[in-house]
Amino acid sequence: MDSANQEFLRGTLKTIVLRLLAQQGRMYGYEITQAVEERTGGELTLTFGALYPVLHKLEEEGLLITQSQEVDGRLRKYYLLTQMGSETALRKLGDFERFVYLMRLLISPAPNVALGQ
C-alpha cells in the first residue's frame, strides 16, 4: 500500500472499525484486519500496531465492549459496539459520506474549465 493510502486510512480508521462492527456484530482484531484487506482487494492493509490503539480508544470512549471466548485453548477477545457505539457508527459514516461528497466537489473540474489551465 502506498503512503497516500496509509495516510487516508489513518484518518478514517475509527469510522472503518465502527462500520465493520456495525455490519458484523462482533469481530476480533485479526478478523478486522482481514476484512479490510479482503474488501479492498489488498489495496489497504491494517496493521495491528494501528488497529489496537484505536480499539482501546473506542473502548475507553464507551463505544465498544469486549467479550473473551476460548478458541482452540486460547482466549480470543471480541469487540462489540455499545448502543452509543452503534449511534456513533451511523453518525461517523454520514460524516464521512458528506466529506467524500465535498471532496468530489473540490477535485472535480469546474464546468466549462479545461484541465491544465
BAKOL-449469 format. One record per residue: x, y, z of N, C-alpha, C in turn. Coordinates in steps of 0.05 Angstrom, whole numbers, plus 5000, padded with zeros to 4 digits. Layout:
BEGIN
XYZXYZXYZ/...
***
This chain:
BEGIN
501749765000500050005000501850255000/501150444984502750684982502250865006/504051055010503851225034501451405034/500451485011497951645010495551485020/495351235012493151065022493451025052/495950985062496350955090495451205106/496051435095495251685108492251715109/490851645087487951655087486751455106/487951225107487051015125487151105154/489351225162489751325190487451515197/486751685178484751895184481951785185/481551545176478851435175478551175191/480651105206480750845220478450805239/477751005255475450975274472950915259/472451055237470051015221469950735209/472250645199472450375187471750165208/473050185231472549985252469649985262/468650225266465850235275463950125254/464450185229462750075207462849775206/465249665206465549375205464049235228/464349345252463049225275460049265274/459049485262456249525259455149315239/456649245219455749055199456048765209/458148705224458748425231457748345259/457248545276456348475303458548455323/460448275318462748255335465048145318/467448235325469848145310472248155329/474247995323476748015337478748155319/480948235330482848405316483748305290/484648055288485647945263483447945242/481047885251478747875233478248155221/478548365237478248635227480348695205/482848625211485048675191484448525165/483548285167482948125144480548235128/478548335142476248455128477048695112/478748865123479749095109481249015084/483048825087484648735064482848605042/481048435051479348295032477448485017/476248665032474248845019475549045000/478149095004479549284987481249144966/480948884964482648734945485548764950/486348794976489148814983490249094980/488649284971489649554967490249694994/488749625015489149735041489849505060/491849545077492549355097492549505124/491549375144491349495170493149335189/495149465200496949335218495849325247/496749135262495849115290496749355305/499149465298500149705312498349945308/496849955286494950175281492250105293/491449845291488749765299488349775329/490149645344489549615373489449875389/491050075383490650325397487850445391/486850415367484250515360482050365375/482350095376480449935391480350015420/482750055432482850125460481650405465/482150585446481050855449477950845447/476950695428474050665425472750545450/474150355462473250235486473250435509/475350595511475450805532473251005529/472451065504470351255498467551135502/467450885509464850755514463350665489/464850655467463650575442463750275436/465650145450466049855447466049715474/465249465474465749295496467149045486/468348895503469748655495468548405508/468748185494467947925504470247735499/471047585518473147385514471847115511/472946955493471946685487474346505482/474246275493476346075489475945945461/478045955445478045835419480645685416/480445425412482745245409484745275432/483645295456485245315480486445585486/485745785470486746055474484446245477/484846455493482746665496482946855472/480646895460480447085438478647315447/479547555443477947795451476347895427/473747905431471948005411471048285418/470648455398469748725402466948755392/465248895408462448945400461749235405/459949345390459149615394457149635417/457349845432455349915452453050065437/450950125451448850285438449950545428/451550675445452750935437454650885413/456050655413457750595391456250555365/453950435366452250395342451350665331/450550845350449651115342451951275330/454351245342456651385332457551285305/457251015301457950905275456251025253/453651045258451851165238452651455232/453151605254453851885251456451925236/458551765244461151785231460951705201/459351505195459051425167457751655151/455751775162454552005149456452235145/458052295166460052505165462052445143/462952185141464852115121463752135093/461252045089459952065063459752355055/459152525073458952815067461752925059/463752835074466552925068467352835040/466752585033467352485006465952644985/463452704989461852864971463253144967/463953264989465253534987467953514973/469453304978472053264964471653234934/469553094927468953064898468353334885/466953504900466353774890468953924886/470753894905473254044904475153944882/475253694878477253584859476153544831/473553554827472453534800472953794785/473353774759473754014744471254184744/471554444746469354624745468054614717/465454644714464254644687465554854669/465954784644467054964624469855044630/471354894646474154964651475754724641/477554774622479254564612481354494632/482054234634484154154653486854264643/488454334662491154434656491254734651/489054874655489155164650489155314676/
***
